[in-house]
Amino acid sequence: MNAVVLMVEGLSAQWLGCYGQPWVDTPHMDRLGAGGVVFDFCYAPATDSRAVLASWQALDPGVALGFCAPSKLMEQLRQA
């Protein structure tokens, strides 16, 4: 399995055609959205969220407190 995650700081889905916006032309993003998976409600409000995406490690309070081992996001996606 290959995964490409695009993180664009400050870009709202309301500006992309693949989310139904007709007045700004975004053909490349639309093509990526049509051929893959898009998330309607995905928010990364803090640097912690971006660090989790960059490391491919799931953010788990138990890991942060040392109660359990970190889980790998790609392993979870394979099992889904």
Residue frames as qw, qx, qy, qz and C-alpha x, y, z in Angstrom:
[[0.000, 0.890, 0.457, 0.000, 0.00, 0.00, 0.00],
 [0.390, 0.160, -0.006, 0.907, 1.26, 3.46, -0.87],
 [0.132, -0.844, -0.490, 0.172, -0.07, 6.59, 0.76],
 [0.311, 0.324, 0.048, 0.892, 0.35, 10.22, -0.15],
 [0.240, -0.765, -0.513, 0.307, -0.73, 12.73, 2.47],
 [0.273, 0.524, 0.121, 0.797, -0.96, 16.37, 1.42],
 [0.334, -0.696, -0.438, 0.462, -0.85, 18.97, 4.17],
 [0.263, 0.519, 0.194, 0.790, -1.44, 22.52, 2.98],
 [0.240, -0.379, -0.510, 0.734, -1.36, 25.06, 5.77],
 [0.161, 0.405, 0.151, -0.887, -4.29, 27.44, 5.68],
 [0.273, 0.019, -0.677, -0.683, -6.08, 25.73, 2.77],
 [0.530, 0.129, 0.555, -0.628, -9.78, 25.27, 3.40],
 [0.356, 0.217, 0.883, 0.215, -11.79, 22.63, 1.58],
 [0.329, 0.764, 0.418, -0.366, -14.24, 25.35, 0.57],
 [0.151, 0.764, -0.350, -0.520, -11.71, 26.48, -2.07],
 [0.181, -0.259, 0.892, 0.324, -11.38, 23.10, -3.83],
 [0.580, 0.147, -0.403, -0.692, -13.50, 21.83, -6.69],
 [0.442, -0.003, -0.897, -0.020, -13.37, 18.24, -5.39],
 [0.050, -0.302, -0.742, 0.597, -15.45, 19.50, -2.45],
 [0.173, 0.701, 0.690, 0.048, -18.05, 21.07, -4.72],
 [0.091, -0.742, -0.035, 0.663, -16.67, 24.61, -5.07],
 [0.656, 0.563, 0.449, 0.225, -17.35, 25.81, -8.66],
 [0.204, 0.977, 0.054, -0.012, -15.79, 29.29, -8.91],
 [0.144, -0.785, 0.578, 0.167, -12.03, 28.60, -8.49],
 [0.864, 0.369, -0.322, -0.121, -10.36, 26.20, -10.93],
 [0.402, -0.609, 0.676, -0.106, -8.35, 23.52, -9.06],
 [0.846, 0.295, -0.323, -0.305, -7.94, 20.76, -11.68],
 [0.452, 0.382, -0.771, 0.236, -4.91, 19.03, -10.18],
 [0.238, -0.159, 0.723, -0.629, -6.33, 18.83, -6.67],
 [0.765, 0.144, 0.100, -0.619, -9.66, 17.70, -8.15],
 [0.752, 0.337, -0.548, -0.144, -7.92, 14.90, -10.05],
 [0.197, 0.291, -0.829, 0.434, -6.08, 13.78, -6.91],
 [0.457, -0.040, 0.528, -0.714, -9.34, 13.81, -4.94],
 [0.809, 0.227, -0.135, -0.526, -11.22, 11.87, -7.62],
 [0.739, 0.316, -0.595, -0.001, -8.59, 9.13, -7.73],
 [0.334, 0.180, -0.760, 0.527, -8.06, 8.73, -4.00],
 [0.405, -0.607, -0.663, 0.167, -9.62, 9.28, -0.61],
 [0.026, 0.497, -0.102, 0.861, -10.68, 12.66, 0.71],
 [0.305, -0.381, -0.740, 0.463, -11.70, 13.43, 4.27],
 [0.100, -0.749, -0.401, -0.518, -14.63, 15.75, 4.89],
 [0.464, -0.849, 0.028, -0.252, -13.91, 16.46, 8.54],
 [0.843, -0.061, -0.189, 0.500, -10.17, 16.31, 9.20],
 [0.085, -0.962, 0.079, -0.246, -8.66, 19.02, 11.37],
 [0.767, -0.013, -0.292, 0.571, -5.06, 19.46, 12.51],
 [0.160, -0.950, -0.155, -0.219, -5.32, 22.36, 14.96],
 [0.468, -0.825, 0.308, 0.074, -1.90, 22.04, 16.56],
 [0.264, 0.682, -0.677, -0.082, 1.71, 21.20, 15.86],
 [0.500, -0.217, 0.814, -0.199, 1.18, 17.90, 17.69],
 [0.785, 0.425, 0.369, -0.260, -1.20, 16.80, 14.93],
 [0.553, 0.761, -0.322, -0.110, 1.31, 17.65, 12.22],
 [0.116, -0.583, 0.798, -0.099, 4.06, 15.79, 14.09],
 [0.693, 0.041, 0.679, -0.237, 1.83, 12.71, 14.25],
 [0.763, 0.613, 0.110, -0.172, 1.24, 12.85, 10.49],
 [0.312, 0.796, -0.519, -0.017, 4.94, 13.37, 9.78],
 [0.204, -0.455, 0.851, -0.168, 6.02, 10.43, 11.95],
 [0.640, -0.025, -0.641, -0.423, 3.14, 8.09, 10.92],
 [0.219, -0.074, -0.855, 0.465, 2.64, 7.34, 14.61],
 [0.357, -0.659, -0.557, -0.359, -0.85, 7.35, 16.10],
 [0.067, -0.449, 0.392, -0.800, -1.30, 9.92, 18.87],
 [0.699, -0.409, -0.578, -0.104, -2.32, 8.01, 21.95],
 [0.337, -0.796, 0.250, -0.437, -2.34, 9.45, 25.47],
 [0.934, -0.335, 0.124, 0.021, -1.23, 6.08, 26.77],
 [0.792, 0.332, -0.049, 0.510, 1.93, 6.31, 24.68],
 [0.108, 0.768, -0.158, 0.611, 2.63, 9.85, 25.84],
 [0.577, -0.666, 0.272, -0.385, 2.30, 8.74, 29.47],
 [0.107, 0.496, -0.858, 0.075, 4.36, 5.59, 28.91],
 [0.696, -0.067, 0.549, -0.458, 1.53, 3.10, 29.52],
 [0.848, 0.302, 0.435, 0.003, 1.69, 1.38, 26.12],
 [0.474, -0.166, 0.520, 0.691, 3.82, 1.09, 22.99],
 [0.315, 0.500, -0.129, -0.796, 3.09, 3.34, 20.02],
 [0.694, 0.364, 0.621, 0.014, 1.01, 1.89, 17.21],
 [0.219, -0.204, 0.523, 0.798, 1.91, 2.41, 13.58],
 [0.498, 0.461, 0.115, -0.725, -0.64, 4.10, 11.32],
 [0.449, 0.375, -0.660, -0.472, 0.27, 2.00, 8.28],
 [0.070, -0.005, -0.988, 0.137, -0.33, -1.21, 10.25],
 [0.326, 0.390, 0.592, -0.626, -3.77, 0.07, 11.23],
 [0.497, 0.493, -0.215, -0.681, -4.58, 0.94, 7.61],
 [0.294, 0.248, -0.887, -0.256, -3.52, -2.53, 6.44],
 [0.042, 0.169, 0.932, -0.318, -5.83, -4.14, 9.02],
 [0.378, 0.368, 0.274, -0.804, -8.80, -1.93, 8.06]]
